[in-house]
Structure formats: structure tokens, C-alpha cells
Amino acid sequence: MASDDDSGRGPVTTDTPVGVIGLGAIGDGVASALERAGFPVVVCDVREEATQRHEGAARVASSPAELAGQVDAIVVAVVDDAQVHSVLSGPAGALAAARPGTVVVVVSTITMACVEALGEEAAGYGVVMVDCGVSGGPAAAAAGELVCMVGGDRTVIDAMAPVFDALGSMTVVMGPFGTGLAAKLARNLVQYGGWLAAYEGQKLAEASGVNLARLAQVIRASDAKIGGAATLMFRPTVAPFGEGDDQGLIDAMASAAALAHKDLQAALDLAAGLDLPLPLAAMTDRRADAIFGVAADPDAPERGSGESEMNGDAR
């Protein structure tokens, strides 16, 4: 359905019927965004109260298979591996009922093994699958402002642009099938790791008598000026700098690493005086040179030099 092909389907437009399976925190917003954009929408959820919110704006299907027979594209927004398999796989799933050429976009955060298995199953039915990690949370979904990290056939993704434009404020093609999910898992790692850092910072502040609300106030203000975790994400690799890299940049990063060691050691000294373990801070100090690209990661095994790089691009 992504292009004129043997299935006889044309490119995606706002006249293309789109199904949404799963109307939870993300799926409900996805369905609403598609409705506002003018798509004919079909929704399906095991909870009647979830589908009732879309009556009048969308058709309600009683099962994923019934939904699949009415649409040319499907967005799956359920929670985990088991739920994705339950709505897509097997003789009663949406894949078996979908017409050849249907595109299935999985926005659920699932395991790589699950998405790979589903991709193979979909191909057996002549269905095209795209994996799409999304970030921004329920509020962004409701506003149609998700950030979409997409993996799959580029021609299909480009043809699905009206759908992605309805769902999000940014769509970045990460690479082939599977890279959308991989990017979302990496993005989540940054998020949860940042929250762990915030937790340790609060522990140190609280033990030192610092008001946590005031700490949060200054962190928000300073983050707006110096940036967040993506500040150092400007290189195509996390390998240490090499001979071909700019020496001025290497020197600047070495100075930043030295400053990080100094600051982290001061925090760890304070924590030691308070009898407060800060394992993340200690780990960060141990790996700070690797973070800034001036040394190999002491916790990582040797990596082969023949690994390929996949650079995404924003549409």
C-alpha cells in the first residue's frame, strides 16, 4: 500500500483508512491525532470505555482481525511482547486478516526478538512492517507531537509520511527494520540513566541539608543554558578520538574530562563524609575519560574495527 505495486494500492493520503490497535496512554492520542488530521480511523481495544471515547470520530472494530480487514495501514500501540503477539500473530491476528500491501507500524516498546519475529511473520502474509519508537509521552501523543524513530524500508516510510506527520512533530529515519526500536531503547537508557543520576544527586543534596525543590529549580534553569545529555552526542562514534581528529577538540574534551573527575571526586568525598554510597557517581568517575572520548571505556570489551555505522536523517 506504500506505493503503486502488485496490490493495486496507491500512496498514503488522508483518505487512506488507518487502524489503531491499543488505546492506552499513547494509542489514544495517536488515534485522536489521526482523526484530527482527517484520516478515516478504525480503533480496537479490549476495553469498551477506551473505544467509547472515539465513537463518532472513528469506527470501532471488535477484534484486531476485523480492524485489519478495513484498513490499509495499522498502528499498534499496545504495551509489551505478549500483547503485540496477541493482536498481530497467528490465524486470528491482524496480520493474517490484513490485505497484501498493508503497512503495520509498531510503536510499542518491545524486545528486538519480538519485532524481528513479527517482521518475518508479516512478510509471509505480504504485509510490510515498520518499527517506530516514539518519545514524548501521552501529552505529546495527544497533541500529535511525538518524536518518531523509524526503521524499515525507506520507500515505505516516505510513502507513510502523512501518517507520521499526523502523529508527530519530528520523524527521523534511523535505518533498516529494527533500528527504530533500537533507537528507542537507547533513548530510554539515556532517560532512565538521567533519572538515576538525579536520584543520586538528590540523595547527596538531602543528606547535606539542601532543599530539593530549590535544587530542582536551579537544575532546570542551568540545563536550559548548558543542555542535557545530548550535548556530547555530536560524533558518529563513541570510540576514543584518533589521530585524524582535530587536536583542539581533543584537548578541549580532555580538559572537560579532567574537570569532571575533579567535580565528581568532590561529590564522592562529600558523600563519604556523610556515609552515603553513590555507585553511579563512582562509576561515572571511573568512565569519565571514555564519556569524553579521550580514553577507551574500562568496562567495555574490545570491539572490532569493521563495524558499520548507520546514520539516521530527519525528514
C-alpha positions in Angstrom: 0.0 0.0 0.0 3.0 2.3 0.4 3.3 2.7 -3.4 1.7 1.6 -6.6 2.5 -2.1 -6.7 1.0 -5.5 -7.4 -1.6 -5.0 -4.7 -3.0 -2.1 -6.7 -2.9 0.3 -3.8 -1.8 3.9 -4.2 0.3 6.1 -1.9 -1.0 7.1 1.5 -3.2 10.2 1.8 -5.6 11.4 4.4 -8.2 9.4 2.6 -6.4 6.2 3.5 -8.1 4.2 6.2 -5.8 3.7 9.2 -6.4 1.4 12.2 -5.1 1.9 15.7 -4.9 -1.2 17.9 -4.5 -0.3 21.6 -6.0 2.9 23.1 -3.8 3.3 26.1 -1.7 6.3 27.1 0.0 6.5 23.7 -2.6 4.8 21.4 -5.5 7.0 22.5 -3.5 10.1 21.5 -2.4 8.5 18.2 -6.0 7.8 17.3 -7.1 11.3 18.2 -4.2 12.8 16.1 -5.2 10.8 13.1 -8.8 11.7 13.5 -8.0 15.4 13.6 -5.8 15.1 10.5 -8.9 13.8 8.6 -8.0 10.1 8.3 -10.8 7.5 8.3 -9.8 5.8 11.5 -10.8 2.4 12.9 -9.9 1.6 16.5 -9.8 -1.5 18.6 -9.2 -2.1 22.3 -10.3 -4.8 24.7 -11.6 -2.1 27.0 -15.0 -0.8 25.9 -14.5 2.5 27.8 -11.4 3.1 25.6 -13.2 2.7 22.3 -16.2 4.7 23.5 -14.1 7.9 23.5 -13.7 7.6 19.8 -17.3 6.8 18.8 -18.4 9.3 16.2 -14.9 10.1 15.2 -13.8 6.6 14.3 -15.3 3.2 13.6 -14.9 0.6 16.3 -13.7 -2.9 15.4 -14.5 -5.8 17.7 -11.1 -7.6 17.1 -7.7 -6.9 15.5 -8.6 -9.2 12.6 -11.8 -7.2 11.9 -9.9 -4.0 12.0 -7.2 -5.3 9.7 -9.8 -6.1 7.0 -11.0 -2.5 6.9 -7.7 -0.5 6.7 -4.6 0.0 4.6 -2.3 0.9 7.5 -2.3 -0.2 11.1 -0.6 1.4 14.1 0.0 -1.0 17.0 0.2 0.8 20.4 -0.1 -2.0 23.0 2.2 -2.5 25.9 4.6 -5.5 25.6 5.7 -8.5 23.6 2.8 -10.7 24.7 0.2 -8.1 23.8 1.8 -7.3 20.4 1.9 -11.0 19.6 -1.7 -11.4 20.7 -3.1 -8.7 18.4 -0.9 -9.5 15.4 0.2 -13.1 15.3 -1.5 -16.4 14.4 -4.6 -17.2 12.4 -6.8 -14.9 14.4 -4.4 -12.0 14.4 -4.3 -8.8 12.3 -1.5 -10.0 10.1 -3.5 -13.0 8.8 -6.5 -10.8 8.1 -4.7 -7.9 6.5 -4.7 -7.5 2.8 -1.3 -7.8 1.0 0.4 -4.4 0.9 -0.9 -3.3 4.3 1.7 -1.4 6.4 1.9 -2.2 10.1 3.6 0.4 12.3 4.5 -0.9 15.7 5.1 1.9 18.2 5.1 -0.4 21.2 8.5 -0.6 23.1 9.2 -4.4 22.8 12.2 -6.7 22.6 14.2 -6.9 19.4 13.5 -10.7 19.2 9.7 -9.9 19.1 9.9 -7.3 16.4 12.2 -9.5 14.3 9.8 -12.4 14.6 6.8 -10.3 13.7 8.6 -8.8 10.7 9.2 -12.3 9.4 5.6 -13.3 10.0 4.3 -10.2 8.4 6.3 -10.8 5.2 4.8 -14.2 4.9 1.4 -12.5 4.6 2.6 -9.9 2.2 2.3 -7.3 4.9 5.0 -4.6 5.4 6.2 -3.9 8.9 7.8 -0.7 10.2 9.2 -0.3 13.7 8.6 3.1 15.2 9.9 4.1 18.6 8.1 7.1 19.9 9.2 9.6 22.6 7.3 12.5 24.3 4.8 10.6 26.4 1.0 10.8 26.5 0.8 14.6 26.3 2.8 14.6 23.1 0.7 11.8 21.7 -2.5 13.7 22.4 -1.1 16.8 20.7 0.2 14.9 17.7 3.7 15.9 18.6 5.5 12.6 19.2 9.1 12.2 18.2 9.2 9.2 15.9 12.3 7.0 15.4 11.5 4.8 12.4 13.2 1.7 11.0 12.3 0.0 7.7 12.1 0.3 4.0 12.8 4.0 3.2 10.3 3.9 0.3 7.5 2.7 2.6 8.4 5.2 5.3 8.4 8.1 2.8 5.0 7.0 1.5 3.7 6.8 5.0 4.7 10.5 5.7 1.1 11.8 6.1 0.6 9.3 8.9 3.9 10.1 10.7 3.2 13.9 10.2 -0.2 13.4 11.9 1.4 11.6 14.8 4.5 13.6 15.5 6.4 16.8 15.3 9.6 15.0 14.1 10.2 11.8 12.2 13.8 10.5 11.9 14.6 7.5 9.7 17.1 5.6 11.8 17.9 2.9 9.3 16.7 -0.5 8.2 14.0 -2.5 10.0 14.8 -2.8 13.7 16.7 0.4 14.1 13.7 2.4 15.2 13.2 0.1 18.2 17.0 0.1 18.9 17.0 3.9 18.9 14.0 4.0 21.3 15.7 1.6 23.7 18.9 3.7 23.6 16.9 6.8 24.2 15.1 5.2 27.1 18.5 4.2 28.6 19.5 7.9 28.5 16.3 8.9 30.2 16.4 6.3 32.9 20.1 6.8 33.5 19.5 10.5 33.8 16.8 9.9 36.4 19.2 7.7 38.3 21.7 10.5 38.3 19.0 12.9 39.5 18.2 10.4 42.3 21.8 10.2 43.5 22.1 14.0 43.2 19.0 14.4 45.4 20.3 11.9 47.9 23.6 13.9 48.2 21.7 17.2 48.5 19.2 15.9 51.0 21.9 14.4 53.2 23.7 17.8 53.1 20.6 19.7 54.1 19.8 21.2 50.7 16.1 21.8 49.9 15.3 19.5 47.0 12.7 21.9 45.4 15.3 24.6 45.3 17.9 22.1 43.8 15.3 21.2 41.1 14.8 24.9 40.4 18.5 25.6 39.7 18.9 22.3 37.7 16.1 23.3 35.4 17.5 26.8 34.9 21.1 25.6 34.3 20.0 22.8 32.0 18.3 25.4 29.8 21.7 27.0 29.4 24.2 24.2 29.1 21.9 21.5 27.6 21.2 18.0 28.6 22.5 14.5 27.9 22.6 15.1 24.1 25.3 17.8 24.5 28.1 15.3 23.9 26.2 13.4 21.2 27.8 15.1 18.2 30.2 12.4 16.9 29.4 9.4 14.7 31.0 7.0 17.1 31.7 6.7 20.8 35.2 5.3 20.2 38.1 7.3 21.5 39.4 10.2 19.4 42.1 9.1 16.9 45.0 10.6 15.0 42.7 12.0 12.4 40.6 14.0 14.8 41.0 17.7 15.5 43.7 18.2 18.2 42.0 21.3 19.5 38.7 19.3 20.1 40.7 16.5 21.7 42.4 19.0 24.1 39.0 20.6 25.0 37.5 17.2 25.7 40.4 16.2 27.8 40.1 19.3 29.8 36.4 18.6 30.3 37.1 15.1 31.4 39.7 16.4 34.0 37.1 18.9 35.3 34.5 16.1 35.5 37.0 14.0 37.6 37.6 16.9 39.9 33.9 17.6 40.4 32.9 14.0 40.8 35.7 13.4 43.3 34.5 16.4 45.4 31.0 14.9 45.4 32.2 11.5 46.3 34.3 13.0 49.1 31.3 14.8 50.5 29.2 11.6 50.2 31.9 9.6 52.0 31.8 12.1 54.9 28.1 11.5 55.1 28.5 7.7 54.9 26.4 7.9 51.7 27.1 5.4 48.9 26.8 6.9 45.4 27.5 4.0 43.0 26.5 5.8 39.8 28.8 8.7 40.7 31.7 6.4 41.3 31.0 4.6 38.0 30.8 7.9 36.2 34.2 9.0 37.6 35.8 5.7 36.5 34.4 6.1 33.0 34.6 9.8 32.6 37.5 9.7 30.1 35.5 7.4 27.9 32.5 9.6 28.2 34.5 12.5 26.7 36.2 10.3 24.1 39.8 10.6 25.4 40.2 7.0 26.5 38.7 3.6 26.0 35.8 2.5 28.2 37.3 0.5 31.0 34.1 -1.5 31.3 33.8 -2.4 27.6 35.3 -5.3 25.8 37.4 -4.8 22.7 35.3 -4.0 19.7 36.1 -4.9 16.1 37.1 -2.1 13.8 34.9 -3.3 10.9 31.6 -2.3 12.4 29.4 -0.3 10.1 27.7 2.9 11.1 24.1 3.8 10.4 23.4 7.5 10.4 19.7 8.5 10.5 18.2 11.5 8.9 15.2 13.7 9.8 12.5 14.0 7.2 
